[in-house]
Amino acid sequence: MALTLAAMIATPLERPPEMRSVSDSSKGIDWSTLPSLERFQARDGTWIGYRHYPPNGPATGGGAIFIHGSSGSSGTVNHALTHAIAARGVETWALDIRGHGGSGTRGDIGYAGQLEDDLIDFVAHLRKGAPDLPLTLIGHSAGAGFSLRVAATPIMQDMFVRTVLLAPYLGYDAPTNRPDSGGWAKADIPRLLGLTALRKLGIDCCSQLPVLAFAVPATSAKYLTSTYSDRLMRNFATRGYRLDLPATTRPITIFGGGEDEMMISDKYAEVVQAIKASVDVKIIDGINHMGIVTNPKAVSVIAEDVARRGIGQS
């Protein structure tokens, strides 16, 4: 048994070929308005990166924290949306999740649950300057799965008045997934199974090993994270939509793209409303997975929604 598990864990991770619909999503974005990277210190002493978008124009009295998708950071294509939200009077922050961008070690974290600790620390950091600002949590793709996880966590529920999930990855077993996320992600199944078996035996070792690879360009190491360790993959996701949705207590809205090549958006309403009928689901026609944060049509719809319902209205 030990030899079998060792062989499974030793299986090398293979990276999928570049996914052009993701790589091309940065074209046409105005990077001249990208705020500089700032940092705060998390409880373990690690510096975590983020970008601050002050409200441009009449302030709405609301704020938003944006969580990027898998492989990304605060300085990637979500800038088109975060800039648009701030332009509508919402004070906005885009966070580099630990293991991405300017936060910690690329592709890894210290332990499952550390991302929640980081977000708690980040909100505490923001509260020094904005003690009463109502905050909306916004997540894209894997970041939306993590945002759902946060919305279901009792200690964190009251930090945010509302959660907005953009093209959410609802977990490996969700009916809304396309196989391998349409070619975006490739998992090392033998290694995953081996590590899961070890945890069931009470042995939590080797969780720093990479288990998930993304279809990023070979030359993108400066901007993107190409692989996730086991513990990062497990943490930067929902615990399972069937578990997390019933535990949420604040309003949730899902936006999907009608032409999403990674998710089956037409199934969002059926899947989530069977568990939580109050979840608001909106599908934007003609929009693919990355277009939900870059396409002017989707950006306008979502930014207006966040600005209008920024104090938590359902």
C-alpha positions as CSV (number, residue, x, y, z in Angstrom):
1,M,0.0,0.0,0.0
2,A,2.8,2.4,0.9
3,L,4.6,1.7,-2.4
4,T,1.3,2.3,-4.3
5,L,0.7,5.6,-2.6
6,A,4.3,6.7,-3.2
7,A,4.0,5.9,-6.9
8,M,0.7,7.8,-7.1
9,I,2.2,10.9,-5.4
10,A,5.3,10.7,-7.5
11,T,3.3,11.0,-10.8
12,P,4.5,14.2,-12.5
13,L,2.1,17.0,-13.2
14,E,1.5,17.8,-16.8
15,R,0.7,21.3,-18.0
16,P,-2.1,21.8,-20.6
17,P,-1.5,23.8,-23.8
18,E,-2.1,27.5,-23.8
19,M,-5.8,28.5,-23.8
20,R,-6.1,31.3,-26.3
21,S,-9.4,32.7,-25.1
22,V,-7.7,33.5,-21.7
23,S,-4.5,34.8,-23.2
24,D,-6.3,37.1,-25.6
25,S,-8.6,38.6,-22.9
26,S,-6.0,41.2,-22.0
27,K,-6.2,42.9,-25.4
28,G,-7.8,46.3,-25.4
29,I,-7.6,46.9,-21.7
30,D,-6.4,50.4,-20.7
31,W,-3.5,49.6,-18.3
32,S,-2.6,53.3,-17.8
33,T,-5.2,53.5,-15.0
34,L,-3.9,50.5,-13.0
35,P,-3.1,51.5,-9.4
36,S,0.3,50.7,-8.0
37,L,0.7,47.6,-5.8
38,E,0.4,48.3,-2.1
39,R,1.0,45.8,0.7
40,F,-0.1,44.9,4.2
41,Q,1.4,42.4,6.7
42,A,-0.7,39.3,7.5
43,R,-0.6,37.7,10.9
44,D,2.3,35.4,10.0
45,G,4.4,38.4,8.9
46,T,4.0,37.8,5.1
47,W,3.4,40.8,3.0
48,I,0.2,40.6,1.0
49,G,-0.4,42.7,-2.1
50,Y,-3.4,44.7,-3.1
51,R,-4.5,47.6,-5.3
52,H,-6.7,50.4,-4.1
53,Y,-9.2,52.1,-6.4
54,P,-10.6,55.3,-4.8
55,P,-14.1,56.2,-5.8
56,N,-14.2,58.4,-8.9
57,G,-17.1,60.7,-8.9
58,P,-19.9,60.9,-6.4
59,A,-19.3,58.2,-3.7
60,T,-22.1,55.7,-3.3
61,G,-21.2,55.1,0.4
62,G,-20.2,51.5,-0.4
63,G,-17.0,49.5,-0.9
64,A,-16.0,46.3,-2.6
65,I,-13.2,43.8,-2.4
66,F,-12.4,41.9,-5.5
67,I,-11.0,38.3,-5.6
68,H,-9.3,37.3,-8.9
69,G,-9.6,33.9,-10.5
70,S,-7.2,31.0,-10.7
71,S,-3.7,31.9,-11.8
72,G,-4.4,35.7,-11.8
73,S,-3.7,38.6,-9.5
74,S,-4.9,42.1,-8.7
75,G,-2.9,43.4,-11.7
76,T,-4.4,41.1,-14.4
77,V,-7.5,41.5,-16.6
78,N,-10.0,42.1,-13.8
79,H,-8.6,45.7,-13.8
80,A,-11.2,46.5,-16.5
81,L,-14.0,45.7,-14.0
82,T,-12.5,47.0,-10.8
83,H,-11.7,50.3,-12.4
84,A,-15.3,50.5,-13.7
85,I,-16.7,49.8,-10.3
86,A,-14.7,52.6,-8.7
87,A,-15.7,54.9,-11.6
88,R,-19.3,54.5,-10.4
89,G,-18.4,55.7,-6.9
90,V,-17.6,52.5,-5.1
91,E,-14.3,52.4,-3.2
92,T,-12.7,49.2,-4.4
93,W,-9.8,47.0,-3.5
94,A,-8.4,44.2,-5.6
95,L,-6.5,41.6,-3.5
96,D,-3.5,39.4,-4.5
97,I,-4.6,36.1,-2.9
98,R,-1.6,34.5,-1.2
99,G,0.3,32.3,-3.7
100,H,-0.4,34.8,-6.5
101,G,1.0,38.1,-7.7
102,G,2.8,40.0,-4.9
103,S,1.6,37.7,-2.0
104,G,3.8,35.0,-0.6
105,T,5.2,32.1,-2.6
106,R,3.7,31.6,-6.0
107,G,1.5,28.5,-6.2
108,D,1.6,27.6,-2.5
109,I,0.3,28.6,0.9
110,G,1.2,27.4,4.5
111,Y,-1.9,25.6,5.3
112,A,-5.5,25.1,4.2
113,G,-7.5,27.9,5.9
114,Q,-4.7,30.5,5.5
115,L,-6.6,32.4,2.8
116,E,-9.5,33.0,5.2
117,D,-7.0,34.3,7.8
118,D,-5.5,36.6,5.2
119,L,-8.9,38.0,4.2
120,I,-9.8,38.6,7.8
121,D,-6.5,40.5,8.3
122,F,-7.1,42.5,5.1
123,V,-10.5,43.6,6.2
124,A,-9.1,44.6,9.6
125,H,-6.4,46.6,7.7
126,L,-9.1,48.4,5.7
127,R,-11.2,49.1,8.8
128,K,-8.5,51.3,10.2
129,G,-9.4,53.9,7.5
130,A,-13.0,52.9,6.7
131,P,-14.5,51.6,9.9
132,D,-18.2,51.7,8.8
133,L,-18.0,51.3,5.0
134,P,-20.4,48.5,3.8
135,L,-18.4,46.0,1.8
136,T,-19.5,43.8,-1.1
137,L,-17.3,40.7,-1.8
138,I,-16.8,40.0,-5.5
139,G,-15.1,36.9,-6.8
140,H,-14.4,35.6,-10.3
141,S,-14.2,31.9,-11.3
142,A,-12.1,30.1,-8.6
143,G,-12.2,33.4,-6.7
144,A,-16.0,33.2,-6.8
145,G,-15.8,29.7,-5.3
146,F,-13.6,31.0,-2.5
147,S,-16.0,34.0,-2.0
148,L,-18.9,31.5,-1.6
149,R,-16.7,29.7,1.0
150,V,-16.2,33.0,2.8
151,A,-19.9,33.9,2.7
152,A,-20.7,30.6,4.4
153,T,-18.1,30.9,7.1
154,P,-19.8,32.1,10.4
155,I,-16.8,34.2,11.6
156,M,-16.7,36.1,8.2
157,Q,-20.4,36.4,7.2
158,D,-20.9,39.8,8.9
159,M,-17.8,41.3,7.2
160,F,-19.7,41.6,3.9
161,V,-23.2,42.9,3.2
162,R,-23.5,41.0,-0.1
163,T,-21.5,38.6,-2.3
164,V,-21.3,38.7,-6.1
165,L,-20.1,35.6,-7.9
166,L,-18.8,36.0,-11.5
167,A,-18.7,32.8,-13.6
168,P,-18.2,30.8,-10.3
169,Y,-16.3,27.5,-10.1
170,L,-18.6,25.7,-7.7
171,G,-16.4,22.7,-7.1
172,Y,-15.2,19.6,-8.9
173,D,-18.5,17.8,-8.7
174,A,-20.7,20.7,-9.8
175,P,-23.0,20.2,-12.9
176,T,-22.0,23.6,-14.0
177,N,-18.4,22.6,-14.9
178,R,-17.1,21.6,-18.3
179,P,-14.5,18.8,-18.4
180,D,-11.1,20.2,-17.3
181,S,-12.8,23.6,-17.2
182,G,-12.9,23.6,-21.0
183,G,-9.1,23.0,-21.2
184,W,-8.1,25.6,-18.7
185,A,-7.0,23.3,-15.9
186,K,-5.4,19.8,-15.7
187,A,-5.2,18.0,-12.4
188,D,-2.7,15.3,-11.4
189,I,-5.4,12.8,-10.4
190,P,-3.0,10.0,-9.1
191,R,-1.2,12.5,-6.9
192,L,-4.5,14.0,-5.7
193,L,-5.9,10.5,-4.8
194,G,-2.7,9.6,-3.1
195,L,-2.6,12.7,-0.9
196,T,-6.3,12.3,-0.1
197,A,-5.7,8.7,1.0
198,L,-2.9,9.8,3.2
199,R,-5.0,12.5,4.9
200,K,-7.7,9.8,5.6
201,L,-5.0,7.8,7.3
202,G,-4.1,10.9,9.4
203,I,-1.0,11.7,7.5
204,D,-0.9,15.3,6.2
205,C,2.3,15.3,4.2
206,C,3.4,16.5,0.8
207,S,0.5,19.0,0.5
208,Q,3.1,21.5,-0.9
209,L,3.4,19.4,-4.1
210,P,1.7,20.8,-7.2
211,V,-1.5,19.1,-8.2
212,L,-3.1,21.5,-10.6
213,A,-1.7,23.1,-13.8
214,F,-3.2,25.9,-15.9
215,A,-3.2,26.6,-19.6
216,V,-1.1,29.8,-19.3
217,P,1.5,31.0,-21.9
218,A,5.0,29.6,-21.3
219,T,6.3,33.2,-21.0
220,S,3.7,34.4,-18.4
221,A,5.6,33.5,-15.2
222,K,6.0,37.2,-14.3
223,Y,2.3,37.8,-14.2
224,L,0.5,34.5,-13.8
225,T,0.7,31.4,-11.5
226,S,1.0,28.3,-13.5
227,T,0.4,25.6,-10.9
228,Y,-1.3,25.1,-7.5
229,S,-0.1,23.1,-4.6
230,D,-2.6,20.6,-3.0
231,R,-3.2,22.9,-0.1
232,L,-3.7,26.0,-2.2
233,M,-6.1,24.2,-4.5
234,R,-8.2,22.9,-1.6
235,N,-8.3,26.4,0.0
236,F,-8.9,28.6,-3.0
237,A,-12.3,27.1,-3.7
238,T,-15.7,26.4,-2.2
239,R,-15.9,23.6,0.4
240,G,-18.7,22.3,-1.9
241,Y,-21.7,24.3,-3.1
242,R,-24.1,21.9,-1.4
243,L,-22.4,22.6,1.9
244,D,-21.7,26.3,1.5
245,L,-24.9,27.6,-0.1
246,P,-27.3,26.7,2.7
247,A,-24.9,28.3,5.3
248,T,-24.9,31.7,3.7
249,T,-26.9,34.5,5.4
250,R,-26.5,37.5,3.2
251,P,-27.7,38.3,-0.4
252,I,-25.9,36.5,-3.2
253,T,-25.9,37.3,-6.9
254,I,-24.4,35.1,-9.7
255,F,-23.4,36.5,-13.1
256,G,-22.6,34.1,-15.8
257,G,-21.6,34.5,-19.5
258,G,-23.9,33.0,-22.1
259,E,-20.8,31.8,-24.1
260,D,-18.7,30.6,-21.2
261,E,-16.2,28.0,-22.5
262,M,-15.3,26.8,-19.0
263,M,-18.6,26.7,-17.2
264,I,-22.1,25.7,-18.3
265,S,-23.9,28.9,-17.3
266,D,-27.4,27.8,-18.3
267,K,-27.2,25.4,-15.3
268,Y,-26.4,27.9,-12.6
269,A,-30.0,28.8,-11.8
270,E,-31.2,25.2,-11.7
271,V,-28.2,24.0,-9.6
272,V,-28.0,26.8,-6.9
273,Q,-31.7,27.7,-6.6
274,A,-32.5,24.1,-5.9
275,I,-30.4,24.6,-2.7
276,K,-30.9,28.3,-2.0
277,A,-33.9,29.7,-3.8
278,S,-33.0,33.3,-2.9
279,V,-29.8,33.4,-5.0
280,D,-30.2,35.9,-7.9
281,V,-28.8,34.5,-11.2
282,K,-28.2,36.6,-14.2
283,I,-26.8,35.4,-17.6
284,I,-25.2,37.9,-19.9
285,D,-25.6,36.9,-23.6
286,G,-22.5,36.7,-25.8
287,I,-20.0,36.8,-23.0
288,N,-17.3,34.1,-22.4
289,H,-15.5,33.2,-19.2
290,M,-12.9,36.1,-19.1
291,G,-15.3,38.4,-20.9
292,I,-17.3,38.6,-17.7
293,V,-14.6,40.8,-16.3
294,T,-13.3,42.4,-19.5
295,N,-16.0,42.8,-22.1
296,P,-17.5,46.4,-21.9
297,K,-21.1,45.0,-22.0
298,A,-20.5,42.7,-19.0
299,V,-18.3,45.2,-17.2
300,S,-21.0,47.9,-17.4
301,V,-23.8,45.6,-16.2
302,I,-21.9,44.3,-13.2
303,A,-20.4,47.6,-12.2
304,E,-23.8,49.2,-12.3
305,D,-25.2,46.4,-10.2
306,V,-22.5,46.6,-7.6
307,A,-22.9,50.4,-7.4
308,R,-26.7,50.3,-7.1
309,R,-26.9,47.5,-4.5
310,G,-23.7,48.4,-2.7
311,I,-25.2,48.5,0.8
312,G,-26.5,44.9,0.6
313,Q,-29.9,45.0,-1.0
314,S,-31.1,41.8,-2.5
